[in-house]
Each structure stands twice: as structure tokens, then as C-alpha cells.
Amino acid sequence: MKKLTRAPNLITAHHWVNVLVTAGIGCELHNRYLSGAMGEIPADQCAPEIWILDDRDEVLATGILDRARTGPTTNARAWRCQQCGESLEAQFMVCWQCGTARDPLNDE
């Protein structure tokens, strides 16, 4: 097990954990309840931390989190759902109409 990163707040930490778990990377959220101890414990030690279960996932997990932090590029193209034909903006990974996951190999 290895610490991957600290999150600025608990909401962001939960989002990042969800992104990693969705990508198949086992991880845990640590320090989720320490914000109430800030002042008694140094602030940098109270931040939520994301730990990966398998050290070999570090490079992949770091790349995934970098993309989650920045979002799609400003010139990212919309995509069309292969199931229902709905046109969706680049930041969406699942079709809001039918729930089909985006297939990055077949983006139009």
C-alpha cells in the first residue's frame, strides 16, 4: 500500500477515489475525519489522503488523477453515443440518455 496524493478537501477526495475505483484501481481514503482536529494537529497532516492498494498501479493512478484534475482539453470534441445516437459534450463518459459508456476507440 502506498500514499498516492493528498486532496484539498473531502469532497474532492471522494471524487478522486470514485474515479480510481471506476478505472479498476484499488484504493482507500485516509484521514477523512481529521478535519475536526485541525489546530490540534498540523493542517497538512489533516488533509484527506488517497492510498493505492497495489504499488504497481502508481503510474496509472497518477495519470488518471492528472486527467481528473484538469478535465478535457478546451478543444475536445463532442462524441456520439453508439447505442442511441445522442450527441454529448467531451467531459461526459457515459451517455445521459441511455447510460451507455463512451467507447473512446469509436468517437465521432
Secondary structure, 3 states (H helix, E strand, C coil): CEEEEECCCHHHHHHHHHHHHHCCCCEEEECCCHHHHECCECHHHCCCEEEECCHHHHHHHHHHHHHHHHCCCCCCCCEECCCCCCEECCCCCECCCCCCECCHHHCC
